Amino acid sequence: MTKPYDIPRSWVWEAYQCVKANGGSAGIDRETIEIFEQRLGDNLYKLWNRLCSGSYFPPPVKGVPIPKKSGGVRLLGVPTVADRVAQTVVKRVLEPKLEPVFHRDSYGYRPGRSAHDAIAMVRRRSWEYDWVVEFDIKGLFDNIDHELLLRAVRKHCQIPWVLLYVERWLKAPLETTDGQRVERTKGTPQGGVVSPLLANLFLHYAFDRWVTEHLRSVRFCRYADDGVVHCKSLAQAQLALRRIGERFRQCGLELHPEKTRIVYCKDVNRPGDYPTTAFTFLGYTFRPRKAVDKYGRVYVNFAPAVSRNALKAMRQTIRGWHLQLKCDKELGDLAHMFNPVLRGWMRYYGRFYGSAMASVWKHMNAYLARWLMRKYKHLARHKTRARRALGRLAASMPQAFVHWEAGYAPMAG
């Protein structure tokens, strides 16, 4: 019997491989990847069969509350494993059609582009342009207009089954932790495989292309719902902010009032006195900082470094490890346990102005010293002695921890 949609079985298998590599928790059916694999052939065949026949209807996504750094919670929509596979099949067809359309200054959730690329671009343009409009879209994933989004999808893709399933995913309800089903009339679940691609397409027309056509003398950098607009003057920044706010309202979106501001990029060549001279983008705070030129002269540069909130979160994470209580472990065990996280922090936050991470590494060393004080009786209640002992350990094992290797080891006594 001929299926209405010709979807190769290999696409479903390749999509499953992607889902497995990315990991993730179970959806509303409580089926993990490990459970899904117990009947892998049957599960993938059933999914392929339904996709080809047009009879696949996505189950509700599981609403998981995630605490926001700024307070409150964000509902993450977790699809089932099978639904993540189905979404990956569609994403792999849709993404190559949309990627060439997207703007060069859009960086979020795009292959071959990273947050570091966006930060480097903002740093360079902050030296060229005196003013920045920092903006954040309030509840982007919850407020995307379905009809406007589907119109954009149809413009770039005419494959019937792709359009069918994108529309079904947009309408799939969300199931809360207490079992209530919330019907969806707008938005796309944050946590879905295809959602970031759809959100980027929506913002391509709501923002990227619109700015290019209507605010031609400014430059922007956008990473998902977080972005900056570079302007030559305060008057231009005020105009850009007002018009961008109007544009988002036309598209059913709203600027976050507490995360949207106009900033003066103050440095040695721009000594003007304005109330706001710092903004935060992708975990980095851009502000005037001391720098040294190649001749050893100190000057003020407008540069990014890890934000205060990110530093606080990392120190809280270290505190939550309670590593000082792990007296049954050796130093190598602790390194094996915590190095993956420390390495991730260093790779991300250490890329620009890495010395600003010193307080995190000092915090980690302090907890390692406390671990020594509990592990060895002769070091109990002797902080200085414990710090010196840790320094000797670091001297004998300089590569044990990633921050020691980078030059943030305690001094040997």
C-alpha positions in Angstrom: 0.0 0.0 0.0 1.5 3.4 -1.1 1.9 5.9 1.7 0.9 9.5 1.1 4.3 10.8 2.2 7.6 9.5 1.0 9.9 9.6 4.0 12.9 7.3 3.9 13.3 4.9 6.8 17.0 5.9 7.1 15.9 9.5 8.0 14.1 8.2 11.1 17.2 6.1 12.1 19.6 9.0 11.6 17.2 11.3 13.6 17.2 8.7 16.4 21.0 8.7 16.5 20.9 12.5 17.0 18.4 12.3 19.8 20.4 9.6 21.6 23.6 11.7 21.3 21.8 14.7 22.8 20.3 12.8 25.7 17.5 14.3 27.6 14.8 13.2 30.0 11.5 11.4 29.5 8.3 13.1 28.4 4.8 12.5 29.7 5.0 8.8 28.9 8.0 8.5 31.3 9.8 6.6 28.6 13.6 7.2 28.7 16.0 6.6 25.9 17.1 3.4 27.5 13.5 2.1 27.7 12.8 3.3 24.1 15.8 1.2 23.0 14.4 -2.0 24.5 12.0 -2.2 21.5 14.0 0.1 19.2 13.2 -1.5 15.9 9.4 -1.7 16.6 9.3 1.9 18.0 11.2 3.4 15.0 9.1 1.4 12.5 5.9 2.5 14.1 7.0 6.1 14.1 8.1 6.0 10.5 4.8 4.3 9.5 2.8 7.0 11.1 4.8 9.8 9.7 4.5 8.4 6.2 0.7 7.9 6.5 0.0 11.3 8.0 -1.4 9.7 11.1 1.3 10.9 13.5 -0.1 13.2 16.2 2.4 14.5 18.7 1.5 13.8 22.3 1.4 16.7 24.8 4.7 18.0 26.0 5.6 17.7 29.7 5.8 21.1 31.4 8.9 21.2 33.6 9.3 24.4 35.7 12.9 25.7 35.5 14.0 28.5 37.9 15.0 31.7 36.3 18.2 33.6 37.4 16.1 36.7 37.6 13.5 35.0 39.8 10.3 33.1 39.0 10.1 30.0 36.8 10.2 29.2 33.1 8.1 26.3 31.8 10.3 24.0 29.7 8.3 21.7 27.3 9.8 18.3 27.2 8.6 16.1 24.3 8.6 12.3 24.4 11.6 10.4 23.0 9.6 9.3 19.9 8.4 12.9 19.4 12.0 14.2 19.6 12.9 11.7 16.9 10.0 12.9 14.7 10.9 16.6 15.3 14.5 15.8 14.3 13.4 14.3 11.0 11.6 17.5 10.2 14.4 19.7 11.4 16.9 18.0 9.2 14.7 18.7 6.2 13.7 22.2 7.1 17.0 23.6 8.5 19.0 23.5 5.1 16.1 25.4 3.5 16.1 28.1 6.2 19.8 28.5 7.0 20.7 30.4 3.8 17.8 32.8 4.5 18.9 33.8 8.0 20.8 37.0 8.6 24.6 36.9 9.1 24.2 38.7 12.5 21.9 36.0 13.9 23.9 33.5 15.9 21.6 31.5 18.2 20.9 27.8 17.5 22.6 27.8 14.1 25.2 25.3 12.9 28.7 26.5 12.8 27.9 29.6 14.9 28.5 30.0 18.7 27.9 32.3 21.5 31.6 33.2 21.4 31.2 34.3 17.8 28.4 36.6 18.8 30.3 38.0 21.8 33.4 38.7 19.6 31.2 40.6 17.1 29.6 42.7 19.8 33.0 43.5 21.3 34.3 44.7 17.9 31.2 46.8 17.1 31.2 48.3 20.6 34.6 49.8 19.7 33.2 51.2 16.5 29.8 52.5 17.7 29.3 54.7 20.8 25.9 53.4 21.9 24.2 50.1 22.4 20.5 49.2 22.8 20.5 46.1 24.9 17.2 44.2 24.5 15.5 41.0 25.6 12.2 39.7 24.4 9.7 38.8 27.1 8.5 35.2 26.9 9.5 34.7 23.2 8.7 31.0 23.0 5.4 31.5 24.7 4.1 34.3 22.5 5.0 33.5 18.9 2.0 34.1 16.6 1.1 30.8 15.0 -0.3 32.2 11.8 2.6 34.6 11.2 5.0 31.7 11.8 3.3 29.3 9.5 3.1 31.9 6.8 6.9 32.2 7.0 7.4 28.4 7.0 5.2 28.1 3.9 7.2 30.8 2.1 10.4 28.7 2.3 9.1 25.1 2.4 6.3 23.6 0.3 6.8 20.0 1.5 3.3 18.9 2.6 4.2 16.6 5.5 6.7 19.1 6.9 4.0 21.8 7.0 1.5 19.3 8.5 3.7 18.3 11.4 5.0 21.8 12.2 1.4 22.9 12.6 0.6 19.9 14.8 3.6 20.6 17.0 2.6 24.2 17.4 -0.9 23.1 18.6 0.3 20.2 20.8 -0.9 20.9 24.4 1.3 21.2 27.4 0.8 19.0 30.4 1.6 20.5 33.8 3.2 18.7 36.7 -0.3 18.3 38.3 -1.7 16.6 35.2 -3.6 19.6 33.7 -3.6 20.0 29.9 -3.1 23.5 28.6 -4.2 24.1 25.1 -1.8 26.1 23.0 -3.0 29.0 20.7 0.4 30.7 20.4 4.0 30.0 21.1 6.2 27.0 20.5 7.4 24.8 23.4 10.8 25.8 24.7 12.6 22.5 24.9 11.3 21.1 21.6 13.8 20.0 19.0 12.3 22.1 16.2 11.3 25.1 18.4 14.6 27.1 18.2 14.6 26.8 14.4 11.0 28.1 14.2 11.7 30.9 16.7 14.7 32.0 14.6 12.5 32.0 11.5 9.9 34.1 13.3 12.5 36.6 14.5 14.1 36.8 11.1 11.0 38.5 9.8 9.9 40.2 13.0 13.4 41.7 13.7 16.4 40.8 11.6 15.1 41.6 8.1 13.0 44.5 9.4 16.0 46.2 11.1 18.0 45.8 7.9 15.3 47.5 5.8 14.0 50.2 8.2 17.0 51.0 10.4 19.8 50.8 7.9 22.4 52.8 9.7 22.5 50.6 12.8 24.0 47.2 13.3 22.7 44.4 15.5 23.7 41.0 16.9 21.0 38.6 18.0 21.3 35.3 19.8 17.7 33.8 20.1 15.7 36.3 22.2 18.8 38.2 23.5 20.4 40.9 21.4 22.1 44.3 21.0 21.7 47.1 18.5 24.8 49.3 17.9 24.1 53.0 17.3 26.2 56.1 16.5 24.4 58.6 18.8 22.1 58.7 21.8 19.3 60.1 19.5 19.7 57.2 17.1 19.6 54.7 20.0 16.4 56.3 21.4 14.8 56.2 17.9 15.9 52.5 17.4 14.5 51.4 20.8 11.2 53.1 20.2 10.7 51.7 16.7 11.9 48.2 17.7 9.4 48.2 20.5 6.6 49.2 18.1 7.7 46.5 15.6 7.6 43.8 18.3 4.1 44.9 19.4 2.9 44.5 15.8 4.2 40.9 15.9 2.6 40.1 19.2 5.9 40.3 21.2 7.1 42.6 24.0 10.5 43.9 25.1 11.4 43.0 28.6 11.3 46.3 30.5 14.0 45.4 33.1 16.4 43.9 30.5 16.1 46.5 27.8 18.3 49.7 28.1 20.4 52.2 26.3 24.1 52.0 27.1 27.1 54.3 26.5 30.2 52.4 25.5 32.7 54.4 27.6 36.4 54.0 27.1 39.6 56.1 26.8 38.4 57.7 23.6 34.8 58.2 24.8 35.0 60.0 28.2 31.4 61.2 28.2 29.5 61.0 31.5 26.3 59.0 31.2 24.4 57.0 33.8 24.5 53.5 32.1 27.9 52.3 30.8 27.5 48.5 31.1 25.3 45.7 29.6 25.2 41.9 29.9 25.0 39.7 26.8 25.2 35.9 26.9 26.7 35.8 30.4 29.3 38.4 29.7 29.2 42.0 31.0 30.5 44.6 28.7 31.8 47.7 30.5 34.9 50.0 30.8 37.9 47.9 32.0 41.6 48.4 32.5 43.7 47.1 29.7 47.4 47.2 28.8 48.7 48.0 25.3 51.7 46.4 23.6 54.0 49.1 25.1 52.8 48.3 28.7 50.7 51.4 29.0 47.4 51.1 31.0 44.3 52.5 29.4 40.5 52.0 29.6 38.9 49.7 27.1 35.2 48.7 26.7 35.4 45.0 27.0 33.5 41.8 28.0 34.2 39.6 31.0 32.2 37.1 32.9 29.1 38.7 34.5 28.6 39.1 38.3 25.5 36.9 38.2 27.4 34.1 36.4 30.2 34.3 39.0 27.7 34.1 41.8 26.0 31.1 40.2 29.3 29.2 39.8 30.3 29.9 43.4 26.9 28.6 44.5 27.4 25.5 42.4 30.7 24.8 44.1 29.2 25.4 47.5 26.4 22.9 46.6 28.9 20.2 45.8 29.8 19.9 49.5 33.2 18.6 48.5 34.6 19.3 51.9 32.5 16.4 53.2 33.9 13.9 50.7 36.7 12.7 53.0 36.5 9.2 51.6 37.8 10.5 48.3 41.3 11.2 47.1 42.3 14.3 45.2 42.2 12.4 41.9 38.6 11.3 42.6 37.6 14.9 43.2 39.3 16.0 40.0 37.5 13.3 38.0 34.1 14.4 39.6 34.4 18.1 39.1 36.8 18.8 36.2 34.2 18.4 33.5 32.1 21.3 35.0 35.2 23.4 35.7 36.5 22.8 32.2 33.1 23.9 30.7 33.2 27.1 32.8 36.8 27.9 31.7 36.1 27.3 28.1 33.0 29.5 28.1 33.8 32.3 30.6 37.5 32.3 30.2 37.5 33.2 26.5 37.4 36.9 27.1 39.2 38.7 30.0 39.8 35.3 31.7 41.3 36.9 34.8 37.8 37.9 35.9 37.2 34.2 36.7 39.9 34.3 39.5 37.3 34.5 42.3 35.7 31.2 41.1 39.1 29.4 41.1 39.9 30.9 44.5 36.5 29.7 45.8 37.3 26.2 44.5 40.7 26.1 46.1 39.2 27.3 49.4 36.8 24.3 49.4 39.6 21.9 48.5 41.5 23.3 51.6 38.5 22.7 53.7 38.4 19.1 52.3 42.0 18.6 53.5 41.2 20.0 57.0 38.4 17.4 57.4 40.3 14.6 55.8 43.5 14.9 57.9 43.4 15.5 61.6 46.7 17.3 61.8 45.2 20.0 59.5 41.9 20.4 61.4 41.3 24.0 62.4 44.5 25.1 60.7 43.5 27.1 57.6 46.9 28.4 56.7 48.5 25.0 57.1 45.8 23.4 55.0 46.3 26.0 52.2 50.0 25.4 52.2 49.4 21.6 52.0 47.1 22.2 49.1 49.8 24.3 47.4 52.2 21.4 47.8 49.7 19.0 46.3 49.2 21.4 43.4 52.9 21.7 42.9 53.2 17.9 42.7 50.1 17.4 40.6 49.8 20.7 38.5 47.4 19.1 36.0 45.0 17.6 38.5 42.5 20.4 38.1 41.9 22.5 35.0 42.3 25.8 36.9 45.6 24.7 38.4 46.9 23.9 34.9 45.8 27.4 33.8 47.9 29.1 36.6 45.3 29.3 39.4 46.9 26.8 41.7 47.4 27.7 45.4 50.9 28.7 46.5 53.0 26.0 48.1 54.2 26.8 51.6 
